Amino acid sequence: MALRVFVRRAGKSAIRKIAVLVVFVLALSGCDRDTPLFVVRAVASGVPSLAPFFDESQGLGRDQQVRAQTAPGGLQQGDTPGLYGGSKQPTICDVERLREFLTDPANERKAQAWATALSITTAEIPGYLDRLTPVLLRHDTLVKNHDYKKEKAVPFNALLQTGIAILVDAEGLPAVKCSCGNPLRPFEGDTTRIKVEFDDRNEEWKGYEKASVVAVRPATRTVERLALVDVEEPERGINRPVGTTGKDDTTFDTRERRAVPNLAGATFGQASRTLADKGLAVAFEGGGLPPDGAEVTASDPPAGTELRFGEYVTLSVAGGTSEGSSDGTSTPPGTSQSTPGPSDSKPSTSPPSTSTPPPSSSGSGSAGPSSSGPTSPGPTSAPPSSSAPPTSDRPPSSAPPPSTKDPTTSSPPPPTTGAPPPTTGSPPTSAPVTSSEPPPGTSAPATTEPATDPPSTGAPSPGAPTASTTV
């Protein structure tokens, strides 16, 4: 009787704990939904700022009416082909006039506030301006804008409409709004959690789509030129050297088709640069940007598909993490981290399984020629780090195959492991290193286990692709 009462009491206590836990989880999920959105002020093209650094009536810059381009919203790198636009007009932003204004002693206080917003000194202003490039926005773009109030630069999140003229820095980041000279910095919030506030002066414009707004992140390399699209003649592309205002532009035909390269096995950084060099843009299914070293597993459209300049290629990476998350760097960056102890401890058991997965995961063959050629060994050595764990439970069973080293006891097993042994012709030399511990068991048990183990060694092979192709 006492036991029954105890059980009943214990059951009620457990139920109460579970109920409390459920309520707590629901409360957390509710809090997530109620998380405050990032309030963003809409800034329409051609509408003067109420608190400018520079008098807009003096024509420092000219915005244009440009139709917003349909593109995957979220984060974009500063060197993305077609991210920005250009024009045949000689100047859309008068950099020289801005320099004269900011270096004029009469505007010292404004210059100090302007430089502070951009994390530079007033002495560095001339050199900083020399590295800026005038462009036109082709997408509604999120930035951190600044008003000039009470002799200070006051920051606020803003959504700049397509067609606004800006200056971008050497990393492709928005730096100055041309018409008013207001400094710009990267938007630091979540692009999927914004609340855009329009007003009587900046009314919601035609073509605005919340899901298509972008925020720019620094390019992953030194940018020497920006690949632009003429906003008036989209079939005309413009190569504009960084730090120039248009006088040194060269043109190209944006209608020319270019094939998507084979990027499977390359790192996300390598794939991004390869696509940019070919005039193609990068999109990522996660909405953010994965770690630079994340391993690319597939592209959509696949390798060989021909696209026009600036069209997007969606990349899938192992791990599927975004925006520099450390979670995805343990497996994806295998190309640069294939030397750690764990991956070296069982290299002999991995190669056989990784010799098959690459083709199945890439769907198109080997890695991209331009950026992945030198790193092709990387992808084949990287998966072992991810495929080794699943086979770590069977070292004894995978060790016997290498026991072909013994001509008398291991001659029968080879026929049962048909394909794997030939592929490990050279690797077996590394097998003794990792499988040197089992030899005592290979003298007697080796002749009894091979009969049951070959099937187990065949299991990891089909299992490996699932580990290497997780996205």
Secondary structure by P-SEA (a helix, b strand, c coil): caaaaaaaaaaaaaaaaaaaaaaaaaaaaaaaaacccbbbbbbccccccccccccccccccccccccccccccccccccccccbbbccccccccaaaaaaaaacccaaaaaaaaaaaacccccaaaaaaaabbbbbbccbbbbbbbbbccccbbbbbbbbccccccccccccccccccccbbbbbcccccccbbbbbbcccccccccccccccccccccccccccccccccccccccccccccccccbbbbbbccbbbbbcccccccaaaaaaaaaaacbbbbbccccccccccccccccccccccccccbbbbbbbcccccccccccccccccccccccccccccccccccccccaaaaaaccccccccccccaaaaaaaaacccccccccccaaaaaaaaccccccccccccccccccccccccccccccccccccccccccaaaaaaaacaaaaaaaaaaaaaaaacc
